[in-house]
Amino acid sequence: MRFYTTQHPYYCGIDLHARSLYVCILDDAGETILHREIKALPEPLLDLLTPYIGNIVVGVECMHCWY
C-alpha cells in the first residue's frame, strides 16, 4: 500500500455543520495559526485559505446521517 508522505508548511481541518464551518489551520510544527467559526459559504472559506493556497493540505470531516 502506498501512503502520501509529503510534508507541507500548513495543514487545515474543517468541521462541517449545516450553517457553519469550524476551520483550524496548523503550521508544520503543530502550532495553531487560525481557529475560527465561519458561515458555510464558499466566499468566507476562500478568504481564509487564499493566503495559504499552494502551501496547505485540507482535510474535511464529512459524515452523512440519513435519519
C-alpha positions as a printed Julia matrix, in Angstrom:
67×3 Matrix{Float64}:
   0.0    0.0    0.0
   1.27   3.48  -0.84
   0.93   6.34   1.61
   1.14  10.07   0.98
   4.19  11.22   2.93
   4.92  14.69   1.55
   5.35  17.4    4.21
   3.65  20.79   3.85
   4.02  24.18   5.58
   0.34  24.3    6.64
  -2.48  21.88   7.39
  -6.18  22.72   7.61
  -9.0   20.77   9.2
 -12.63  21.69   8.59
 -15.59  20.52  10.66
 -18.8   20.76   8.64
 -22.13  21.84  10.04
 -25.35  22.86   8.29
 -24.83  26.6    8.63
 -21.24  26.96   9.8
 -17.73  25.61   9.35
 -15.08  25.33  12.04
 -11.71  25.91  10.4
  -8.38  25.21  12.05
  -5.02  25.85  10.38
  -1.8   24.49  11.86
   1.78  25.09  10.79
   4.25  22.26  10.2
   5.31  22.41  13.87
   1.73  21.83  15.02
   1.16  25.39  16.25
  -2.35  26.8   15.73
  -2.3   29.62  13.18
  -6.07  30.11  12.93
  -9.12  28.62  14.63
 -12.4   30.18  13.62
 -16.09  29.55  13.01
 -17.35  30.9    9.68
 -20.58  30.71   7.68
 -20.92  27.63   5.49
 -20.43  29.57   2.26
 -17.64  29.39  -0.32
 -16.56  33.04  -0.04
 -15.61  33.12   3.68
 -13.71  29.84   3.31
 -11.83  31.07   0.26
 -10.98  34.31   2.07
  -9.39  32.31   4.91
  -7.48  29.9    2.68
  -6.26  32.32  -0.01
  -3.01  33.32   1.79
  -2.08  29.62   2.08
  -3.03  28.37  -1.4
  -0.26  26.19  -2.8
   1.22  25.52   0.65
  -1.65  23.88   2.52
  -3.31  20.47   2.76
  -7.01  20.47   3.67
  -8.86  17.66   5.41
 -12.64  17.85   5.78
 -14.79  15.98   8.26
 -17.72  14.51   6.44
 -20.47  12.44   7.99
 -23.65  11.54   6.19
 -26.51  10.76   8.54
 -29.72   9.69   6.95
 -32.43   9.83   9.58
